[in-house]
Each structure stands twice: as structure tokens, then as C-alpha cells.
Amino acid sequence: MDLSSLFSLIFFTSIISTLYTLILLGSHGKKFSNPMDTHVTHESVRAGNSSDKKDRSHFQNLCDSYSEGVNIHNYHKLQDHMCKSLANSCQIHSCSAAIDIVVLWINMDDKNIQVLYDSTYESTKQSRSYSSHSVSPSRFRDFHQLKYFLRSIEENAVGWARRIFLVTNNQVPRYLNMSHPRIRMVNHEQLFEYMKLTPPKYPLFNSLAIQTMIHNIPTLSSPFYLFDDDMLIRKNLSVSMIVNGNKSIVDLDNEMFGIHSKPRTDYEARMQSTIRMGLKKRSLDLLRDNNLYMISFHGPLLLYREIGTRIWDEFREEMNLVISHPFRRPTDPSIQTLYMYVGYSDYYTFVKGRGILQFQMLDSSIAVMIQRKLKEAFMDKKAYFVCINDDLQFFDKQIQSCIKDAYEVFFPKACSFEIKSGIMDNKILSRLKSLPMLSKSHKNL
């Protein structure tokens, strides 16, 4: 081959390679500040529209395939083209957004859930093992806080949040954009399948039991963030606030618990149970002061899948007992605190006094009092997280309106995780379909 032919061949090959890269990565040069606006109706989902399901599952599977094995501690090891493909398939700004989120959600306005709750309650109400608080319907009310949690993720967690796994009992929020490449639905039955466990006799209204199994969700990052649906991120949360080097930061509570005093509440009993479990297998000296033990505050916590597996290996009997309890029992351990105790020396670093959580308990049915507490929670500019708990015995539309108005003031803008009018962008879908499945080599990072 002469020199002229060789140059022609190289030029032609370069053109083909460039075209393929453009097709493969699409608009990778742009910042993905606005995730893909796609939509399939809940009616079509429930009706089993096979075309919509196929399209939705295709690009979500792409995101899952690229995400598996990639986390906040190792994403920098990805080759550049793999990083861009991951960001493109999941519609995130960069592969550095490598922490998945798990959030538990239930809506007691759903008649099917009401029937399950009533039948479970009737079957267990003779047992003295369940406190009135653990079976109270207030624990399962839905204030549509999940909607604002999703808005807070899109607004304040751009640098690290990837997929959102919503764990429910066969429920779907009506406002949820099911076709979004970062949304995943996980039913309680699937958790038992992933764990290779036989489901218990009664459905679970015990969030602690559910938390014992979430580490086994396929392709979930490690670490992942665990939230409840009554929490949200109040302001921009950087990675440096939640990870320090190769360890995750745990904010310790100001309270300390011992194992010898008589517990005054279910919460204290639960903490004592957790401390005893931790002491069975290891020393907790780093978290001890005069036989009192530190715990993490009531808020979101980064959890590692490896620790979840270790908990089941070391405490299988206790974990099997927890998942047999349809409602919380005082003896059920705090799963997040147990993660902290089991992994504290290798996975976590601890701080105190940052004051990054604003917690409020709604326990007065007087609208003015509710407004005051909500204002106090949301106006705290130091707080990164806001958690609004409900212990209301009386609840009406006025109270619901107060709560909604407070959330709307701070998060008025609908996010891409919510249903919007319009149809699926076929160009974006075609571009996603052109992405090849990533090789499994990255999963050993």
C-alpha cells in the first residue's frame, strides 16, 4: 500500500470512529443539569402497555448496567469513555454522581393498604409486644412529603445522587415519573426474593424489618443513602459533607445510651437492644464513655452493602426475628445504628456538633402551632436536612394544607421525577438505545 492510500485509510477510519462516538455519547459535552423529560402514564403502566414497558426498561437497564459496581469511592478509576457513557445513560451530570438513594414509602390513603393494615392489626392486636405508637395509623400517613424529597434531591444533591430506589408495598405515587432513567420501584416481595427468604405470615408495616434487607437490591451502590420519606435536603449538600477520604461521615447524637437503666420509651428500648447486639460480637470502645454509648442522629445515613451482609452473617437469628414482626417491637434494633456499630472501625468516621439536621415532631393539631414548627424547621439556615415527623391524633384538610404550603414555599418547582405533560423524546430514546451494554470489567473496581 502506498503512502497516499495509507493516509486515506487513516482519514476514513478516523471519520467513522468520530461518527460512532458522537452517536454513542450523544450530547456528552453538555452538562446534564436537566435530566431527561420522559413520561409514561400510570394508567398505561397498570394496564401493562408492553411498548412503554419495553422502552422504559431498556434505558433503565442501560443505567443499571453502567452503574453496577461504580460508587463514590471508585468512580475515578473508570476510563473516560465509560464515565461519559454512564452519565449519558443515567442522565446525570457526571459519573461522580455515584451514590444511590433508597427511600421507604407508604400511603395509607390507598384502600388496598388499609385492608392489609386492618387485617394485620386485627390478627396481632392481642399481642402485648406492640405498643400503641408502633401500630398507630399516624406512622403511615402520606403528606406527599416524598414529592418534595424528590425535588430536594434534584436541587441539592446534583454532585453525588444517582438512582433513587423507592421501596413500597406494591404502591406507586401518582405523581411519579415512572419512565425516568433514575427511578426504580422495589416491592417488599422482591426484597425477600433477593434475600432468598420466605415472606412472613403478615405484610410488613415495620420499617426496621424492611431496612434489614435493602442492602441486597441488585446493582445498588455501596455506599448508598437511606432516607425516610419524611426527610429532605434543605440546601446544597456537597460530597465533602458526607464523605471524608475513604470513610463516610456519621453525625453522632448528643444523647448517649446505657444498657443497664430501665428504658422509658420504645426508642430507648430499641437503642439498648442495638447496643447489646453490637457488644455481642465486638468492642465499641471508640463509641463508649463511662458505659454510655453513642448513636447516630435520627436522619439519613450512608450504608454499605458489605455491612448489611455482615449483619446477616453475624445476627441471622435476630434478623429473622425482626422480619417476622409486622409492626415495630421495642426489642427490634435500630438498623442504621447497627450498621454503624458493625462497620465503625473500617467504614465510618464520626463527628459531633455540626447541627446539620432540623427535626420537628408535629404533635399539636392547632394550625398556628403546626405553622410555627414548620417555619422553625425550614428557616434554619444551618441545617442540611429537615425531618418532619407526625404524631397527630387529629388530622384534617386544614392541617394538610398547612404542611403542603410550608413545603411549597421552599420547593415550589416541579422536578423531572414528577409526571409532566408531553411524550417521550424519541431522539433521546434512540440515543440511549445506541449505547452498548458496558462490559463487566468495571464491576471489580
N, C-alpha and C positions, 0 to 999 in steps of 0.2 A: 504494500500500500504506500503511495507517495505521500509527501508531507501535506499537500493540499487536501487530499482525501481524508487524511487523519484529522486535520483541523475541522473539516466539515462534519465529520462524525462526532467529534467532541462537542461542536457547537449545537448539533442536532440533539445530542443526548442531554446537554445542559438545558435546552428549551423544554424537552419532555419532562425532565426532572422538576423544573420550576413550575410547570403547569400542574403536575401531580401534587406538589407541595401546596400550591395555592388551593387546589380542590380539597386536599386533605385537612388543611388547617383553617381554611376559610379566612375569617377576619381575625386571626390570632394577634395581629399587630394592634388591634384596638383594645382598650381597657374594657373589661366586661363589667361595667358598673350597673347595667340594667339587664338582669337575667332574661332569658327568652320568654316572650309573652305567648304562651300556648294555652289552649283550652279544649277540654272535652267535658261535656256536661255530665253532671252526676246522674241524670236520667239515662244517658247512654251507657255510662259505666254500669249502673244497676241492671240495665236491660241487656247487658252483655254484648254491646256493639263490637264485633270481632275486629273490624278495621281500626277503630280507635284504640282498642286494647293492644293490637299488634304494633301500631305506630308508637304508642306510649311506652310499651315495654321495650321496644327496640332501643330508643335513645336513652332510656333509663338504664338498660342493661349495659350500654356503652359506658355510661358514667360509672356504674358499679365495677365494670371490668378494669377501667383505668385507675379507679380509686383503691382497689384491693391491695392491701399491704403498704400503702402510702400513708404516712402520718406526719405530724408536726415535727417529729424528731429526725425523719429521714428523707423528707421530700427533696432536699437539696442534692441528694445523690442521683436523682433522676436525670437522664440525658435531656438536653434542651427540647428536642422534638417531642419527647414523651411528656414533658411538663406542659408544653403548649397543647398537646392533644388532650390531656386530662382536663385542662382549664376549658378547652373548647367543648368537650363532651358534657361537662357538668355545668357549663355556663357560669363559671366563677372567674374572678379577675386573674388568678394565678394558682399554680399548684401549691403555693404556700398556704392557701386556704384548705387545710388538711385535717381539721378536727370535725368529725361528725357529731351531730346532736341527737340525743334520744329524749323524747318528751312523752310523759304519760298523760292520757286524756280520757275523760268520761263525761257523758252528758245524760243526766238523769231525766231530762225532758223527753227523751226517747222512750216511747211506750214499751218497746221490747226490753229495754234495760230495766224499766220499772217493774215489769213482770218478773225478770230474773232476780232483781233485788228483793221483791216481796216474797218470792218463794224461798229464796236463800235465808232471808231473815226469819221467816216462819219456821224453817227447819232447824235453825240454830238458836232461836231466842231463849230456849230453856237452859242453854249453857251459860254458866256464870263466868265463863272465860272471856267474854266480850263485854267491854264497857259500853255505856250508852253513847259515849263520844265516838267510839270506833264504828258504830253502826248508824250514826246519825246521818240523815239524808243531806245535811249541810256539807258533809265531806265530799259529796258527789255532785254538787250544783255546778252548772256551767254559766259563768258570767260573760262568755265569749272572750275570756282573757287570752285564750290561745291565739286569736286573731291578732291581738296587739303584741303578743310574744313574737309572732312571725314577723310583724312589722319591725320590731326592735332588732331582730336578727339581721334583716336586710339593711337596716340603717346603721347599726352599731357594731356589727361583727364581720365586716367585709374582709378583714385581714386574715381570718382564721376559720370561719364557718363554712363547711362544705355541705353535706347532705343532712336532711332532717328526717329522722325515723319517728313516726308518730305511732305509739303503741296503744291500741284500743281493743275493746271487746266488740269487734265487727261493726264499728261505727265510723262514719266519715263526716266531718264538719261540712255543712252545706256550702260554705264559702271557700272551701279548699280547692285549689287548682291542682287536680289530680295528675295532670299531664306535665307538671313542672319537672324538669330533669333532676331536681334535688329533693323531691318529696318521695318518701317511702311510707307505706302503710304496713304495720305489723300487727296481726291479731294475736290474742292470747294463745289460741290453739297452736299457732306457728311456733311460739316460744317453747312449748312443750315438745313439738316436733324437733326443733333444733337441739334441744337438750336430751332427746331420746327418753323422755319421761312420759308416763301415763298421766293424763289430766286427772285432777282430783274430782271428787264427787260433786262439788259445788263450783259455780263460776267464781272468779276472783274479784272481790272488791277490796283487796288487800294490796296496796301499792308496794309494800315491803316484799311480798311474795313475788310480785311481778319483777321487781328490781333484781331479785336473785338470779334471773335468767337472761337478762338483756345482753349480757356480755357475749352470748353465743349467736347473736344475729349475724348472719353471713355478710362478709365484706366490710363490716363495721370497723372504723378506725380504732387504733389503740395508741393514745388515749382517746376517749370520746367524752363529750359533755353530757351529763344527766341533769335535766331540768324537770320541774313540775310545771303544769300549765298555768299556775298562778304566779309565775315569775316572769320577769322580763329584764332586758338590758337597758338601763336608763340612759347611758351615754356611751360614746365610742370606747370600746374595750380593746386595747392592744394586746398582742401576744405576750409582751413583756409583763403584763399584769397577771397572767395565768401560768406562764412557764418561765422557769429560771434554769438556763442551761439544759441539762438532760432530765430535770425533775419538774414536776407540777407543783404549783404553789397551793398550799392549803391554809385558809384563814381560820385560825382557832377561835373558838368561842371564849367569852370571858368567864363563863361558868365552868366549874370543874366538878367531876362526879366521883364519888367513892362507891365501894361495893358493900359497905357494912351498915350504912344508915338505911332506915326504912324509907322506901320511895313514897313520895306524897302524891305523885301523878303517874299516869301511864307513861309519859315521856321519861320520867326519871327511872321507872322500872325498865324501860326499853334500853336506856343507856347502861344501866347496871348489868343487864343481860349481855350487852355487847362487850363491855369491859371484861366480864368473866370469860366469854368466848375467846377474846384476844389473849388473855393471860393463860389460857389452856395450852397454847402452842408456842408462845414466845414471850420475851420480856418486853415491857412497854416503858422502860426506864426513861427514854427520851421524852415521853409524854406524861411523866409522873412527877408529882410534887407533894410530899407528905401523904402518900397513899391516896391522893386525889388525881384523877386522870382527865386529860384534856380531850376535847372532841372538836370536830369541825362545826362551823355555824350552820344554821338551817338555811341552806341555799344551794346553788348549783356546785357540782364538784366534778373534776376530771377523774374519770375511772379508767383503769387499764384492764383489757380483756384477760391478760395473763393473771391478774389478781383475782378476777372472777372465777377463773378455772381453779386457781389455788384454793379459794374459799370452798368450792365444792369438793375438792380433793380432801381438805382437812376437816370440813364440817358438814359432810354429806348428810349425816343423820339429822342435824339441826336444820339444814336447808330443806330437806324433805318434809320436816315437820312444819316449817313456815309455809310452804306452798300448799299444805293441806288445810290451812286456816283461811276461810273465805273472807273474814274480816280481820283486822289487826288485833293481836293479843298483846298484853303488856310484856309478855316474855319474848315476843318477836324482836330480834335485834335490829338496830339501825344499820341498814346495809351499807350506806355511804360511810358511816363511821367504821364499820368492819373493814371496808376496803382500805381505809386509812391505817388501821391497826395492822393489817396483814402486810401492807406494802410500804409502811412508813420509812423504812431504812433505805430502800432501793429506789423508790418511785416518787417520793414526796419530800418537799421542803416546807417548813412551817413559819408562819408569821402571825403576829398578833397586833391588834390595834389599828388596822388600816381603815376600818369602818366603811367597807365597800358595799354593805348590804343595808337597805332600809326595809324593815319588816313591820307590817301593821296587821293586827287582828281586828276584823270587823265584828264587834260583839254588841253593838248598840243599834237598835232599829230606828233610832231618831235620825232623820235625814241630815240635819245640821251636824251631828256628831260624825256621821259617816264622811260627809264632805270635808270636815276638818282633818280627819285621819288620812284621807286620801291626799289632801293637799300637802300635809306634812311629809307623806311618803314621797310624792313626786317632786316636791320643791327642794329636797335635799340634794344639793349640787355635788356633794362629796360621794354620794352613793353611785356605784356602777350597776347594782342590782336592786330591783324592787320586788318584794314578795307580799302579796295581799292575801291573807287567809280569811276564811269565813267561818264564824261561829254564831251566826244569826239564827235565832229561834223563829223569828218572824221575817218574812220576805215578801215584798210586793213590787209592782211596776215602778213606783217612785224610787225605791232603793236601787233597783236595777238601772234606772235612768241616771241616778247619781254616779254610780260606778262607771257606766259607759261614758258619761260626759267627762269624767276625770281622765280616762284613758285617751279619749278623742283629743283632748287638749294637747297632749304630748305626742301622740302618734296618730295624726289625722290622715296621713297619706296611705292609701291602699298600696300593698306591695305585690310583687309578681307571684307570691304564693297564694293569692286570692283569685277567685274566678273573676274574669273580666269579659266584656262583650268582645266578639271577634272570632276569628277562626285560626286554626293552626297555620303558622308561616311555613308554607311548603318549601321555600328556598332553604330556610334554616334546617328543616327536617331532612331535606335531600343532602345537605352538607354533613349533617350528623351521620346519616346512613353511609356516607362515603368513608367515614373513619373506620379503619380496620380494628379488630379487637387487639388490644395490647398483649404482647407476649407475657407469659407468666414469670419471666425472669425477675421483674421488679418486685414480685411478692416476697422475695427472700432478702429484701433490703434490711 
